[in-house]
Amino acid sequence: MIAGGPSGSRTGFLLLEDGTLFRGRLRDPAQPTVAEVVFTTNMTGYQEVFTDPSYRGQIVVMTAPMIGNYGINTEDPESARPQVAGTIVRELSATYSSWRATGDLRSWLNDAQIPILEEVDTRRLTKHLRSIGVMRGVIAEGETPGADAIAALDACPSMEGLDLASRVSTRERYQWGDPGAVHHIVAYDYGIKRNILRLFAEHECRVTVVPAETSAEAVLAMEPDGVFLSNGPGDPAAVTYAPAIIRAIAAKNVPIFGICLGHQLLGLTFGGRTTKMPYGHRGGNHPVREIDTGHVLITSQNHGFAVEGDETGIPGAPALEVTHINLNDQTIEGMRHRELPIFAVQYHPEAAPGPHDARPLFGEFLDAVRAR
């Protein structure tokens, strides 16, 4: 047994598909929860992490030693509700303090029926995932896994081949920003974050957000000044309907800007391929080099797939030029079309709470919109 746990807590565990067991504590009752287990190096911004639709279908390990100390609020969520399947922490703060807080993290996640496994050796767990690669896991109550937990884990699908974008996308189009704003942007919602919409509004844009499978004809009929392809979860190669739509819009010379999943879909659209990474990039401290200038940006990232290629180019996609490279593993972090007003980045220039090194990319997109 784990001694000295919080009052009323119960023993729980995380079982990974390779058989590795990590014990911890659950303060609230929990049914077996299965998902891909990933880690993020964010030191702050846990509410933004948990509400990011790109984390749909994942159990998130927080590498920061303690979370929950500033509670939760109504202003920071990136979507309408928590999106993670579960979360694993070393220590969950028993109290919180912030003038913006409207409640505590534990209650907020419990209300959404998302389990928090705490008192886990998250350093050992993170090192294991870095060494072996991310894998499926199950959070459940008890000292050792029972038949129900093992059966749930065996039935959990792999992230490869999953189109999660259509699951998190809006079902109906909606408007964001000042209706009288100068520029009209149509944004494909593959799992869009609210801060992206806030930044477009700050750049004098009104945004029409549309479902992931909206046809090119329907979007072009709205006469957009530019089209945005959002972030989102799952395997980009499984979003099979997107490349034909994007090609049809690009053929009309409409400026296009993609982030994260949108970046990967643009790579697929013009002939590239994507691959699943061993453990992905998740956190707020990833160094990215801009090839033209040599400048290094510290970026926020959240993705488990990448466009295949390197600094010299993208195999199968000669029309695309690589613009940014990750300094940790040399994966592609940005690209642009050699002739059309199209560019994309793998990282998150809209990052909240930060870093903000890449915020100017929104201005670059608006420059392309004005030049049309």
N, C-alpha and C positions, 0 to 999 in steps of 0.2 A: 504493500500500500504506500501511497505518497502521503507523508505526514505533513501536518501544518497547513492544509489547504484552507481556502476561504470558508466561512461559516455557511453550511447548507450545501456545499459543493459535493460533487460525486466524481469518482474516478472515471476517466475517459481515455481514449487512445486514438492515434492515427496509425492505420495500417496501410503501408504502401504495397503496390502490386508485386514488388520484388520480395515481399515477405518481411521487410524491415518494420519494426514496431516502435512507436514513440508514445510514451505514456504522459498523461497530463491530467487536468481537471476541467470539468464542466460545471458551471454554477447553476445551469438550468437544464431541465430534461431535454433530451435530443434524440430524434430518430436517426438511424444510420444515414449518413450523408456522404454521397460519393461524387467525385469530380477529379479533374486533373489538378495536381498539387504544384503550385508555382510559388516563387518568392519575389518580394519587392524590397528594394533598398531605401525606399522613402523614409526619411526621418520625421516628416510632418505630412499633413494632408491625408490622414487615414479616411476621413469621410469622403473626400474626393475619390480615393482609391476604391472604396467599397461601393460607390454609386456609379463608377465608370462602366458602361455597358460592355467595354472590351474585356472585362473580367467575368462575363457571364459564363457559367459552367466551370468555374475554377474555385478551388480552395486556396486561399492566399495566406502565405506565411509572411509575417511582418518581421524583418530583421532588426528593426529598432527594438531595444530591450524593453521598452514600456510604451503603451499607447493608451489613449482614453483620458489623458490628463486635462485636456481642454474641452471635453464633452463633445456635443454635436450642436448644430444650429440649422436654421432654415435657409441660409443664404449660400452655403458652399456645395450642396449636392450637385453632381453632374447629370443626374437623371431623377426621375420621380421617386425612386426607391432603391434600396440596396440591391446590387446585382450579383454579388459573390455568392457562391454556394456555402462557404464556411470560411472561418479565419482561425489562424493559429498564432499565438503570441507567447512571449516569455512571461510578461506581467501585464495584467489589465489593471489600470489605476482604479483604486476603490473610490476616489473622489475626483472631482473636476473643478476647474476654476477658469472662467473666461467671461468677460462682460457680454460676449456675443452668444454664449451657450443657452440653449433651450432645453437641454436634457443630457442624460448620460449615455455613453456608447453602448453599454451592456443592454439597457432596456430597449434602445433603438433597434439593435440587431435582434434581440429576443422577440420583439414585436413582429419582426419580419421573418421569424422562425429560421434564423441563421445561427448555427452553433458557433460558440467561441471556445476553442480548446486552449487553455492557458497552462502555465507552469511547464511548458515544453522546452527542451533544450533546442531552441531555434537555430543556434549556431551550428550544432551538429547536423540538424535537419537540412539547413541550407547547404552546408558542405557536401552532404550526401547527394542532394539534388544537382549540385554543380558537377559532381564527379560522375554520377550515373545518368543524369538527365531527368527532366521532369517526367512524372508518371502519374498514373491514377492512384487515388487513395480513398480511404473511408474513415470518417470520424464517427465514433459510436461510444456508448457508455460501457463501463465494465473494465475488468483487469486484463482480460484477454479476448480476442475476437471470437464471437459466436458464429453459428451457422448463418444467421440472417445477415450479419455484416459481411461475411465472406461471399455470400451469394450476391449481395448488392454490389460489391466490388467487381465480381466476375462479370456482372451484367452491364457495367458502366462502359459506354462507347469511348473509343479513342477520339481525340480531338481532330485527328486527320480525317478528312472527308466530311466534316460537319459544317453545314451552312447555318451558322448561328445568327448571321446578319439579318436574315428574314424573320427570325424569332424576336429580335430586340427592336426591329424597325417600327416606326409609327405605322398605324393602320390607315390613318387619314392625313392628308396634307394639312399643314397649318402655317400661320404667319408669325414672324418674330421681327421686332424692331419697329421703327417709325414708318407707318404706311406711306408717308410723304418723302421718305429718304431718297437721295439722288440715285443710288444704284440698286438694281434688283438682282439678287443672287438666288439661284435655285440650288438647294443642298440635298443631296441624296443621303438619307438616314440609314446607315448600316450599323448604327450604334452611337449616334452623334452625342458629343458632350456639350452641356449648356454653355460652357465658357467660350466655345467656338462661336456660338450664336451671339453671346455678349460682345465679343471682339468685332464681329461683323457689324453689329449695331453701332459700336464706337467709331467705325470707319464709314459712317453715313450709308449703311446698307440696310435695305429691308430684305428679309430672307423668307423664301417659301421653302419649307421643309417637306420633302416628298418621300413616300415609301420606297424601299429598296428596289422594288421591281417595276417602278414607274417607267413607262416607255419613253424613248427618245422623242417621239412625236408629241407626246403630252407635255414634255418639258420645253421643247422648242416653241410650242404654241404659247407658252407663257412669256416669250420674248425676253429671256434672261440676259443680263449683261455679262454674267459669268456663271459657271457651274462648279459646285464644290462636292467632292467625294469624301465622305467622313471616315473616321475611325470605326472600328467594330471588332467583334470577336470571331473566333472560328477560323476555318481553313479557307484562304482566299480562292484556292482552286475549286472549292465546292460552290462558290457563288457564280455558277455557270451562266446565269442570265445577264451578268453585268458587262462583260467585254463588248458584246454586240451593241448594247445601249450606248456605252461610252464612245465606241467608234463612230456611231451615227451622229452623236453630238459634236465630236471632234471634227468631223467632215464639214461642219458648218462654220468652222473657224471660231467657235465660241471659246473664250478663255476657260481653262479648267485647272483647278487646284485640288490636290489630293493629300490627305494626311493618313498615315498608318495603314489601315486596310485599304483606304483609297489609293495610297501609293502602290501597294501590292497589286491592286486591280488594274491600275494603269500599266504596270509592268506586264501583266498577262495580256492586256488589250493589244499591246504592240509587239507581241511575239515572245516575251520572256517567260520564265518559269519561276515558281516559288518552291521553297523547301522549308520543312519544319526544323527549327533550331534545337540544339541539345537542351538548353534551358532558357532561351529567350533573353530579352532585354526588358527589365521592369525596375523602374526607380527614377530618381530625379538627378542623377549625377553621371550621365553617360557622355563621354567626350566625343565630339563629332568634328571632323575637319572639312572645311569648305575648300574644295580642290582649287578653284580659281585664285583664291586669295591666300590660302594657307591659314586663315583664321580658324581658331578652335572654339566651338560652342559647347557649353555644358547644357545638356538637354534632358528632358523628361521623356521616358519611353515606357511602352507597355505592348509588347508583341512577342509572339512565339514563332512566327513565320517570317521569311525574308525573301526578297527577290534575288535569284541566283546571279552571280557575276562578281566583278571586282572593279577597282578603280579604272581599269582600261576599257570596260564596257559590259553590256548585258547580252549574253549569248542569245541569238534569235531575235534580238530587238535592235537592229542597227540605227533605227530612227531615234533612239533614246540615248542621251548623253548622261553619264554619271556625274553628279555635282557634289555629293557629300559622301564621306566614308567614316565608318565607326573606327575609332582609334584603338579599341580593345580587341576587336576580332576582324577588322577590315571588311565587314559586311556593308552593303550599299545602304546609305541613309538618305540619298536624295537623287533626283534625276529630272531632266527636262527634255522636251521634244526638240529636235534640231530645227524644225521648220514651223511648227504650230505653237500657239500661245498656251502651252501645257507644261506644268511642273508639279512636283510632288516631293514630300519628305516622309521618312519613316518615323521620325520623332514627333513630339507634340509642341509646336510653337505656342499653343494656347495654354500651356501648363499652368495649373493652379494647384498649390500655392506658388509654384515656380520650378525651375529657374526660368527667367524671361529673356535669355540671350537671343532666342529665335523669333520673338514677337514681330520684328520687322517684316517677316514673310507675308503677313496679311497686307501690309502696305505694298509689297512687290506685286501681289495678286491684283490689288486695286489699280496699280499702274498699268497692268496689262488690260484691265477692264476699260480704263479711260482711253487707252491707245487704240481700242478697237474701231 
